[in-house]
């Protein structure tokens, strides 16, 4: 695309690149001077949620009680 045409339709070209994800090459007198490319894929969130995924190993019963009922003072009475 000629640089003069790009200058006149810049916002529309940027929107087209965003929508179609296809780059547009800008030329001056037939020589490439720039490219408008879509942004790279967004990275996942940098927050703490999910940051430990895949690091846990389950050993033993995770559903049953931690201790026997007779170990609890309230249950002895």
N, C-alpha and C positions, 0 to 999 in steps of 0.2 A: 504494500500500500504506500502510495506516495506520501511524503511527509506533510505536504500541503493539505491533502485530503484527511489525513489523520488529525491535523490541527483543527480542522473544521468539525470533525465528528468524534473527537476524543472520548467523550463520555459514552457515546453509543458503542464505540469500539471496545472500550473497557468492559462494558456490560455484556457485549457479545462474547468476549473471551471468558468472562466469568460463567456465563450460561452454557456455552458449548465446550469449554475447557480446551479450546484449540488456540494455539499461539498465533499472533499476527506480527509479521515482519514489516518494519517501517524502513522505507528507502528514500535516499536523496540522490537524484539523477541516476537512478537504477542501482546504486550501491547500498547495501544494507547498513543502517546506522543504529538500529535498535530493534528489540522484540518486546511485545507485550505478551507475557505468559501468565497462565493461571497460577494462583498460589499453590504451594505444595500442600499435601494432605495435612490437616491439623493433627497435632500430637494429642495424645490422651491427656486427661487432666493431670496437673502436677500436684494435686492435693494428696492428702494422706489416705483417702478412701481407696482401697484396693492396692495400696503400695506393698503390702506383704503377701499378695496372692502367690500361691505356689510354694510358700516357705514353711508351711505347717505340716507336721506328721502326726497323725492320730495313732495313739498307742493305747490299747485297751478299750474298755467300755466307756463311752462318753454320754450314755443315756442313763445308766443306773446310778444309784446313790454313791456318794464318795466314801461314806463310812457306813458301818452297820448301825441299825437302830438302837441297839443297846449301848452304843458309845455316847449317845446323846443324853445328857442329864435329864432333860425334860421328858424323855420317853421312859425313864427308869421307874417313875412313880406309878 
